[in-house]
Each structure stands twice: as structure tokens, then as C-alpha cells.
Amino acid sequence: MRLTVLGSAASYPDAGRACAGYLLEVGSTRVLMDCGNGVLSNLGRVMDPTHLDAVLITHAHVDHFADLYALQAALRYAPDGPAAPLPLHLPDGLFGRIGAVLTEHGARELAEAFDVRPLVAGVAFTVGDVRITPVPVDHVDPTYALVAESGSARLCYTSDTRTGPAVLAAARGASVLLAEATLPPAFENRAPHMTPGQAADLATEAGASTLVLTHLWPTVDRAEAGRIARERFHGRVIVADELTSIDVD
């Protein structure tokens, strides 16, 4: 299993970055977890976006789904003709909200591009060679962490969440924890997000071997975020950067 970071910024991207997006590859299977603003451009540097096997959207904030609009254009106007509808797994009701900003014609085109499948808490599904379980976490209602498994490899992507029992339930047993670390330490507990230190504590409690800090606010000092995490978690710490790839064993 291989994870490639396509977007590591929170809410808005600083120069050269994109918002939430992560490519998971297992054998010939390619799954995109979140599709925030700027993600499609970086995805195109790694693979043909029309060759994805599925897209997963964790919750209803725009920085996690904005590039679905661009992806539908790529699918519907692929060089060899319209691609088959791409499986799109997302919280129930969200697809209608995404289409609501479009004209009736635009919403119909969006619907043509995707095979919409609702995420259900705790109900696992399979995409090719990977098994994925959505686990509710504490952010907006609903938000899902995604637990991806293939053989002995297990990855948990926290999505956006505050720290606590909900995200720990998702993270426990993952070898690689892809954890949001949005907030500077001075803002700890002032929003439903984690600081780098809280993400490190979660990795320790979950028993992870690798912590990947992501979804960082653009003004956060990334080197300092890594330093704080390494003081509190004694496994491998990686501060996400666009196009960084990590093997999940």
C-alpha cells in the first residue's frame, strides 16, 4: 500500500500547495481520499485522473471536495470519450448539496460523471485490493475517518476532527496515522481540529509506527510542527508535503 499526498493545506492553500487530497495505491487499485481545491492538478502529475477506481469524500467542507467539479469535467470529456461513472463514496445527502450550486444542466452533468454511494458508519466496503471502513469522528456531522486495509497493512486517515475517543477508535491499530494537525498550539481546543502535539499523542495512544502530519493551516511553521510532534511521539514523524509518497506496511 502506498500513500501519496496531493494536498496538505487546511481551508486554503498557501503558495504551491493544495487542500485535502491523498492517493492510495494498492496493487493496480487507485483510490482518492478527499478532493480539495488544487488536488486534481497534483493528481495529474502522478496518474491520469480518469483511471481512478473510486473517490472518497469525508465531509461537507469545501476544502475537501472542491475539485470534484473539475474531476467531473475530466471524466465527461476524456480523450477517448466519456468515462464510465466513477464510484464516489461520501456522506449521505452531500452530493445533492454539491450539485445545488450548479444550474439544472450542470447538476445533471455532475450526476452523469459519478456513481454515488453513501458512506455508512462502521460499514466496510471494498475497492479493488483495499478494504475501507468509515468511522465517525468529532468535527461537523457527519465526518468520517477512513481506515484502509490490505493484507497486514493498515492506514488511518483521521480527516478533520478534534482529539478524543471517536478518532482514537479509528486510529487504534493503524501502522500509519495520517492525522490532521490544523491548529497552532495557542489555539488548542478552540476549534474541532487537532494541534501537532495532540496528533502526536493520538499516534502514541493508537500504537502507530508512523505519524504523518497534514491539513496544516497555511501560516503554521511546518518545521516547528514536526519538532513538537517528535517530542511527544517516538515513532517516525513526517510532515506532509505535496507529492510525498509513503509506503504503508
N, C-alpha and C positions, 0 to 999 in steps of 0.2 A: 504494500500500500504506500502510495506517495502523495504527499500534500504539497501543493504549490500555492503560495499566497499571491492573489491577484489584486487585492485591495486591503490595506491595513489601517485606514484612517477612520475616525469617528465623525459622523454627522456631515462634515465637508472635508474634501481632500486638500491637503497642503500641496505645494508645488511638486509635481512629478509623481503624485500618489493617486490612489483611488479609494473609494469607500468599500464596504464589506464585500468580499468575494474570495472563494477558496476552491481550487480544483482538486478533486480527489480522484486518483487513478489506481485501479486495481486490475491487473491484467489488461484486457482490452476495454474495460469499463471506465467511463469518464463521467463524473458527477460534479456539477457546480453547486456549491453551497453558498447561497446568497448571491445577489447580482446587483450590487450598488452602483452608484454613479462612477463611471470610469472603468468598470471591470471588464466590459466587452473589449475594449482596446487592448488591455493586457492579456486577456484570454486569446486574442488573435495572434499574439506573439508566441504562444505555446502550442496552439492547435486551431483547427478550423472549427469555429463555434457551431456550425451546423452538424458536427459529428458528436455532439454531446449525447449522452444516454438519458440524462434527467437533470432537472434543475430543482433545487430545494430552497424555499424562502422561509426564514424562521419567524418573521413577524412583520407587522404592518408599518414600520418606519421606512421612509423613502430611501434612506441611505443603504437599505438592504434589498431594494427591488427596482430602483430607478432604471437600470439598464435593461429590464425586461422589454421596455418599449423599443430599444434598439435591437435587441435579440430577435423580436418578432419580425422586424424588417429583414434581418439577415436570413431568417428561416423561410419567409414567404417569397423572397426574391433571390434564392440561392442560384448559383450559376447554371445548374442543371435542371432548374425548375423548382417549384415549391417543395420544401422538405416535408416529410410526414410530421404530423403534430408531435411536438416534443413533450414528454411527460413532465408536468410541472406540479410539484408537491408543495402545498402551502396551507396556512390556516384556513379553515372553512370560512367562506364569505369574503376573503380578501381579494380574490380575483375580480369579483364584481366591483369592489371599491377601486381597484387599479384601472378598470375599464371605464369607470364613471366620469373620468376627466376627459374622455375622448368623445368625438362625435359618434353618432349611431353607426356610421360606416367604419370609423376607426375601431370601435369596440368589437364589431363583427370581425374585422381583420385580426385583431388581437386573439379572439377566440379561435380563429382558424389555425393560428400558429401553435397552440398548446393543447395538450391533453391534460385537463385539470383534475388533480387528485388531492383531496383534503388530507392534511396531517391529522392523525388521531393519537392523543396522548397514550404512550406506552404500547402502541400497536406497531410492531416492526414490519418492514417491507423490504423486498429485495430488488436491487437494480443490478443486473448482471452478476458480478462476482462480489458484491458488497451488500451486507445486511445493515439496515439503518433503522434506528429506533428514536422517535421524537419524545423528548422528556420535558414536561412543562417547567419553566423557570420563572423567576420573580422579576418581571420587567413590565411591559404592557400585557394586557390579557387578550389573546394568548401569545406567549412567546415560547418557542421550543429550542432547547439544546438538542444537538444531533449527535447520537452515538453511532459510529460507523465501525463495523467489524468484518474481518475477513481472515479466516483461519485463526491464528493466535493474535493477530494484530487488532488493536482496539484504540480508536481515537475518539475523544470527546471535544466537540466544538460547543462552547458554552452559549453562543450567540450573546445577546445583551442581557445582563442580569445583575442584580445585587448579589452579594455573598449570602450564604445561608444554606439550610437543609435541602432546598429544592435543587440547586445546582450541584451540591455535593452528591446527591443521589445519582445525577447524571454522570458526574466525573469519576466516581469511585471505580477503580479497576482499569482505567484507561492508561496506556503506556505513554501516549502523547496527549497533553491537555492544551488545546487551542483556546486560550482564555482572553476574553475582553479585559482591558486594563485602561479604561477610558479616563479615569479621574486622576488629577494630580493629588498628592497626599492631603493637601489643605482642604480638599473638597470631599474627603471620605464621608460616606453615608449621607451626602446631601442630594443624591440622585440615585435612581435604581441602576447603578453601574458599580464596577469594582475599581480599586486602585491597583497599581502593580504589586504592592505589598499584600493586599487581600487575595489577588490572583496567586501569588506565591504560597500563601497559607493554604489556599484551596488545593493546590498541587501537592503539597505535603500531606494534607489530610486524606486526599484521594489515593495516594500511593503512586502517583505518576513518576515516570523516569525523565520525561522531557516536558518543559513548560514553554509554550510559545505565546508571548505577549502580543496582543493585537488590538484593533479598534481603539487606537490611541488618539486622543484629542490632538489636533494639529500643533498646538503650542506646547505640548508636553515634551520635555527633554528626554529623548529616547535612550540615550546613554545612561542617564540617571535612573530611568525606569528599570533598565536592566540591572543596574547596581543594587537598587533597593530589592528587587526580586531575588538576586543571588545571595543577599544577606539572610533571607528568610526561607529559601528553598535550596536544597543542596544537590539537586539533580542538575541536568543540563537546562540552561535558560537561553532561549533565542528570542530576540526582539524582532518581530516580523518586519520584513521589508518586501516590497513588491518584487515578484518573481523568485523569491526564496523558495527552494524545494527541500522537503524534509521527508526522510524515509520513516515509516511507521512499522515497527517490528512487533 
